[in-house]
C-alpha cells in the first residue's frame, strides 16, 4: 500500500503579510494554492494512478485542495473528512506574524517549532502533542486496515499535523528539522510487511516519484 501525505497549497498571495494559520484561521486557497493542489492530481494522473481513497482535514484549504486534486487525477469517489487531520490550533500565535510573535516569545521559540517541532510554552496550542501523535497513528492504522496491497491513499493536511506523520513513519532516529512540509509538497511512504518505508518527504509532486515506488 502506498500512502501519499500532502500539504495544502498557499493561502497568502503576493503582498500579503503571512501569519500563523491554525485551526481557527480557516483561509481559502489562493490562485497559486489551487494550482499547487492541481499539480498533486496531475502528478497522479501522469503516473497512471487513481487513489483508492482521498482523505483530508475539515478546513477549507485542505478540503478544497482535495477536491481539486481529485478532479485532476480522475478520482470519482467521495472526499473523506477526518477531524484528526485538522491543523493545530496555534492559540495565541494564531493570526499573528512572525514579527509579532518574536516580540513576545522571542525568535528562539519560532525556531524551536520550525526546526525542532518543540511546542512553545504558554502559547495555548491544542491539542497536546501526545494527542496529535496518537491521532496520526490512528489515521494510519485505519487506512492500513482498509487498504488492499496495491492501493494508493492520498491524505491532505497541514504542516503542523504532517510533522507527526513524519515522526511516525520515519522513526525515532529521524531528524526533526526534516519533518516540515512546504505548501503544495508531499511525502510518499510504502507500507509492506507490517512496516512503513519513507520514500520521499517535502518534495514537489512529480509522476516520477510515484513510478519509483510502484
HELIX and SHEET records of a PDB file:
HELIX    1   1 UNK A   31  UNK A   46  1                                  16    
HELIX    2   2 UNK A   60  UNK A   73  1                                  14    
HELIX    3   3 UNK A   83  UNK A   85  5                                   3    
HELIX    4   4 UNK A   91  UNK A   93  5                                   3    
HELIX    5   5 UNK A   98  UNK A  105  1                                   8    
HELIX    6   6 UNK A  107  UNK A  116  1                                  10    
HELIX    7   7 UNK A  129  UNK A  146  1                                  18    
HELIX    8   8 UNK A  159  UNK A  170  1                                  12    
HELIX    9   9 UNK A  176  UNK A  178  5                                   3    
HELIX   10  10 UNK A  207  UNK A  212  1                                   6    
SHEET    1   A 6 UNK A  79  UNK A  81  0                                        
SHEET    2   A 6 UNK A  53  UNK A  56  1                                        
SHEET    3   A 6 UNK A 152  UNK A 157  1                                        
SHEET    4   A 6 UNK A   2  UNK A   7  1                                        
SHEET    5   A 6 UNK A 185  UNK A 192 -1                                        
SHEET    6   A 6 UNK A 195  UNK A 204 -1                                        
END                                                                             
